[in-house]
Amino acid sequence: MSLLAQLTKMLDSLELPVETGIFQGQAPDVYVVITPLSDVFEGFADDGPHYETQEARLSLFCKGNYGQHKNRIIWSLLGLGITITDRRYIGYEEDTLGIKTVFDPSGAPLCVVLYQGETAQAVFSKEYENVIDQIYTQSYLDYANSALIGGEGEGDQRSFATISGGTGEDRYEMFVDAKDLRAEDFGEDYISALLFRGEGRLNEHAAANAFDTSVNPYGNLEYKRDYDLGSVVQVQSQRWNLNMRARITEVEESYDADGRSLRVVFGKPMLSLMKKLKGDD
């Protein structure tokens, strides 16, 4: 049985909605997406493959507390003898909603619209000749991978929970004040609630990855048709060996003597000094 078939059967037994690649239709409050990653045939001295290694990524999407679903999936995977190589918390994306002002040339008042960026099938890569230049930035400013979360109570009576994400020089700690979470509101799930708050704060202090890109306006992708500000797209770079899903957070369209040009930022943009002084985030 293939890995994809095993994972699908396992998630069905857990009564979790599952799709491969992209979830089709109206997504429920909890669902899982399976993304096949690789299928490797290891070669040996005789150049003959002795075994096959399959890899896939499971993405759990949950509007509420995901802890129970996560633990059920982990124990089911281990029970099937499947190796878990990595686990990442992505968290709630505050940038999924945006505001745009619509100009009406007839003279009507400006209309301010709240909108949500959608997932697009667009793939940006120099190999597809729709990207002219790319600047990849990885920032560890304010980075943290471990947290001490303080709940209700004072002194020795205060409740604490911890999240550990590294050891030695690779450990970056932060304190999360969660006094507003009360045990009487969560009961037995209180520690889970503290951990959920801590993971959310750690997500805000994760390493920021961004592509600042000059897009070919005459390539195979058309702005406003195939992608727009707020869209989630695929970005690839053979030079940096990167292949990631990222949200378009900035689009700058300009016209000059050389014609039309497009500058697009994928991912969380780096804060400029002026933005930091203003307190923007």
C-alpha positions as CSV (number, residue, x, y, z in Angstrom):
1,M,0.0,0.0,0.0
2,S,1.4,3.5,-0.9
3,L,2.0,6.1,1.7
4,L,-0.8,8.3,0.3
5,A,-3.3,5.4,0.6
6,Q,-2.1,4.6,4.2
7,L,-2.5,8.3,5.3
8,T,-5.9,8.6,3.6
9,K,-7.2,5.4,5.3
10,M,-5.8,6.5,8.7
11,L,-7.4,10.0,8.5
12,D,-10.7,8.4,7.4
13,S,-10.6,6.2,10.5
14,L,-10.0,9.3,12.6
15,E,-13.1,10.9,11.0
16,L,-11.0,13.8,9.7
17,P,-11.9,15.3,6.3
18,V,-8.9,14.9,4.0
19,E,-7.9,16.1,0.5
20,T,-4.7,15.8,-1.6
21,G,-3.0,19.0,-2.7
22,I,-5.7,21.6,-2.2
23,F,-9.0,21.3,-0.3
24,Q,-11.8,21.5,-2.8
25,G,-15.1,23.2,-2.1
26,Q,-16.2,24.8,1.2
27,A,-13.6,23.9,3.9
28,P,-14.9,22.6,7.2
29,D,-13.7,23.8,10.6
30,V,-11.2,21.0,10.8
31,Y,-9.6,19.2,7.9
32,V,-6.3,17.8,6.7
33,V,-4.4,18.2,3.4
34,I,-1.9,15.7,2.2
35,T,0.9,17.0,0.0
36,P,3.1,14.2,-1.6
37,L,6.7,15.4,-1.5
38,S,9.0,12.7,-2.9
39,D,9.4,9.1,-3.9
40,V,13.0,8.0,-3.6
41,F,14.7,4.7,-4.7
42,E,17.9,4.5,-2.8
43,G,20.8,3.2,-4.9
44,F,23.6,0.9,-3.6
45,A,26.9,-0.4,-4.8
46,D,25.3,-2.4,-7.6
47,D,23.2,0.7,-8.6
48,G,20.1,-1.3,-7.8
49,P,17.4,0.2,-5.6
50,H,16.9,-2.0,-2.6
51,Y,14.0,-0.1,-1.0
52,E,11.6,2.9,-1.7
53,T,11.3,5.9,0.6
54,Q,8.0,8.0,0.3
55,E,7.5,11.4,1.9
56,A,4.4,13.5,2.3
57,R,3.4,16.5,4.3
58,L,0.2,16.5,6.5
59,S,-1.3,20.0,7.0
60,L,-3.8,20.2,9.8
61,F,-6.2,23.2,9.6
62,C,-8.3,23.9,12.7
63,K,-10.3,27.0,13.7
64,G,-10.3,26.0,17.4
65,N,-7.9,24.1,19.7
66,Y,-5.9,21.7,17.5
67,G,-4.1,19.9,20.3
68,Q,-6.5,16.8,20.5
69,H,-6.5,16.3,16.7
70,K,-2.7,16.7,16.6
71,N,-2.1,14.1,19.2
72,R,-4.5,11.6,17.6
73,I,-2.7,12.0,14.3
74,I,0.8,11.6,15.9
75,W,-0.1,8.4,17.8
76,S,-1.8,7.0,14.7
77,L,1.3,7.7,12.5
78,L,3.6,6.1,15.1
79,G,1.3,3.1,15.4
80,L,1.6,2.5,11.7
81,G,5.4,2.7,11.9
82,I,5.5,5.9,9.9
83,T,8.5,8.2,10.7
84,I,7.7,11.8,11.6
85,T,10.7,14.0,10.5
86,D,9.4,17.5,11.3
87,R,6.5,19.2,13.0
88,R,5.8,22.9,12.6
89,Y,3.2,25.3,14.1
90,I,2.0,27.8,11.5
91,G,-0.7,29.5,13.5
92,Y,-3.4,32.0,12.7
93,E,-2.5,34.3,9.8
94,E,-3.6,37.8,10.7
95,D,-2.8,39.0,7.2
96,T,-5.6,36.9,5.6
97,L,-7.8,40.0,5.6
98,G,-6.9,43.2,3.9
99,I,-8.4,46.6,3.2
100,K,-8.5,48.3,-0.2
101,T,-9.8,51.7,-1.3
102,V,-11.7,51.7,-4.6
103,F,-11.5,54.8,-6.7
104,D,-14.5,55.8,-8.8
105,P,-13.5,58.2,-11.6
106,S,-17.2,59.4,-11.8
107,G,-16.6,61.4,-8.6
108,A,-18.4,59.2,-6.2
109,P,-17.0,58.9,-2.6
110,L,-14.1,56.5,-2.1
111,C,-15.2,53.0,-1.2
112,V,-13.3,51.1,1.5
113,V,-13.6,47.3,1.1
114,L,-12.6,44.5,3.5
115,Y,-11.5,41.5,1.5
116,Q,-9.8,38.1,1.9
117,G,-6.9,36.9,-0.2
118,E,-7.4,33.6,-2.0
119,T,-5.2,30.7,-2.8
120,A,-4.0,30.9,-6.4
121,Q,-2.5,28.3,-8.7
122,A,0.3,30.7,-9.8
123,V,3.9,29.5,-9.6
124,F,6.6,32.2,-9.6
125,S,10.1,31.1,-10.7
126,K,12.9,32.3,-12.9
127,E,12.7,28.9,-14.7
128,Y,9.2,29.9,-15.8
129,E,10.5,33.3,-17.0
130,N,7.9,35.2,-15.0
131,V,10.5,36.5,-12.5
132,I,13.2,38.9,-13.5
133,D,15.1,39.4,-10.2
134,Q,14.7,37.9,-6.7
135,I,16.0,39.0,-3.3
136,Y,15.5,36.5,-0.6
137,T,15.6,37.7,3.0
138,Q,15.6,35.6,6.1
139,S,15.4,37.6,9.4
140,Y,15.8,36.3,12.9
141,L,15.0,39.6,14.5
142,D,13.0,39.0,17.7
143,Y,13.2,35.3,17.0
144,A,12.1,32.8,19.7
145,N,11.6,29.0,19.6
146,S,10.9,28.4,23.3
147,A,8.4,30.0,25.7
148,L,7.4,30.1,29.3
149,I,3.7,30.8,29.5
150,G,2.4,32.3,32.8
151,G,-1.3,31.8,33.5
152,E,-3.5,32.9,36.4
153,G,-2.3,33.2,40.0
154,E,0.5,35.0,41.8
155,G,4.0,33.9,43.0
156,D,4.2,30.2,43.9
157,Q,0.5,29.8,43.1
158,R,0.8,30.9,39.5
159,S,0.2,28.3,36.7
160,F,2.9,27.9,34.1
161,A,3.4,25.9,30.9
162,T,6.5,25.6,28.8
163,I,7.2,25.0,25.1
164,S,10.8,23.9,24.3
165,G,12.1,24.3,20.8
166,G,15.9,24.1,21.1
167,T,18.9,23.4,23.3
168,G,22.1,25.3,24.1
169,E,22.9,28.1,21.7
170,D,20.0,27.2,19.5
171,R,17.5,27.9,22.3
172,Y,15.8,31.4,22.1
173,E,13.4,32.0,25.0
174,M,10.5,34.4,25.6
175,F,7.9,34.9,28.3
176,V,4.2,35.0,27.5
177,D,1.8,36.6,29.9
178,A,-1.5,34.8,29.7
179,K,-3.1,35.9,33.0
180,D,-6.3,36.7,31.1
181,L,-6.9,33.0,30.6
182,R,-8.8,31.6,33.6
183,A,-8.8,27.9,34.6
184,E,-12.5,28.0,35.4
185,D,-13.2,28.8,31.7
186,F,-11.2,25.8,30.3
187,G,-11.3,23.2,33.0
188,E,-9.1,20.2,32.2
189,D,-8.0,21.9,29.0
190,Y,-6.4,24.9,30.8
191,I,-2.8,23.8,30.2
192,S,-3.7,23.2,26.5
193,A,-5.1,26.7,26.3
194,L,-1.9,28.1,27.8
195,L,0.2,26.1,25.3
196,F,-2.1,27.3,22.4
197,R,-1.5,30.9,23.5
198,G,2.3,30.3,23.7
199,E,2.4,28.7,20.3
200,G,0.6,31.6,18.8
201,R,3.1,34.1,20.3
202,L,6.0,32.0,19.1
203,N,4.5,32.1,15.7
204,E,4.6,35.9,15.8
205,H,8.3,35.6,16.7
206,A,9.2,33.0,14.0
207,A,11.9,33.6,11.5
208,A,10.6,35.9,8.7
209,N,11.1,34.7,5.1
210,A,10.4,37.1,2.2
211,F,11.0,37.3,-1.5
212,D,11.3,40.8,-2.9
213,T,10.8,40.1,-6.6
214,S,10.7,42.0,-9.9
215,V,8.0,40.2,-11.8
216,N,7.9,40.0,-15.6
217,P,4.6,41.8,-16.5
218,Y,4.6,40.1,-19.9
219,G,5.2,36.5,-18.6
220,N,2.8,33.6,-18.3
221,L,1.0,35.1,-15.3
222,E,-1.2,38.2,-15.4
223,Y,-1.6,40.5,-12.4
224,K,-5.3,40.8,-11.3
225,R,-6.2,37.7,-13.3
226,D,-3.9,34.9,-12.1
227,Y,-2.9,36.6,-8.8
228,D,-3.6,39.7,-6.7
229,L,-2.5,41.3,-3.5
230,G,-3.3,38.9,-0.7
231,S,-3.2,35.8,-2.8
232,V,-1.3,32.7,-1.6
233,V,1.0,31.4,-4.4
234,Q,3.9,29.1,-4.9
235,V,7.4,30.6,-5.1
236,Q,10.4,28.6,-6.3
237,S,14.1,29.3,-6.5
238,Q,16.7,26.8,-7.6
239,R,19.5,29.1,-6.5
240,W,18.4,29.0,-2.9
241,N,16.8,25.5,-3.2
242,L,13.5,26.9,-2.0
243,N,10.0,25.9,-2.8
244,M,7.4,27.5,-0.5
245,R,3.8,28.7,-0.3
246,A,3.7,32.4,0.5
247,R,1.2,35.2,0.6
248,I,1.6,38.3,-1.6
249,T,2.0,41.1,1.0
250,E,3.0,44.0,-1.3
251,V,2.5,44.9,-4.9
252,E,4.1,48.0,-6.5
253,E,3.0,48.8,-10.1
254,S,4.8,51.6,-11.9
255,Y,5.1,53.1,-15.3
256,D,8.1,55.0,-16.7
257,A,10.0,55.6,-19.9
258,D,11.0,51.9,-20.0
259,G,7.4,50.8,-19.7
260,R,5.4,49.0,-17.1
261,S,7.1,47.2,-14.1
262,L,5.8,45.1,-11.2
263,R,7.5,44.6,-7.8
264,V,6.0,41.9,-5.6
265,V,6.8,40.8,-2.1
266,F,6.0,37.3,-1.1
267,G,5.9,36.4,2.6
268,K,6.2,38.6,5.7
269,P,8.0,41.8,4.6
270,M,10.9,43.1,6.6
271,L,10.1,46.1,8.8
272,S,11.9,49.3,7.8
273,L,13.3,51.6,10.4
274,M,10.4,54.1,9.9
275,K,7.8,51.3,10.4
276,K,9.6,50.3,13.6
277,L,9.5,53.8,14.9
278,K,5.8,54.1,14.2
279,G,5.2,50.8,15.9
280,D,3.9,49.0,12.8
281,D,3.9,45.2,12.6
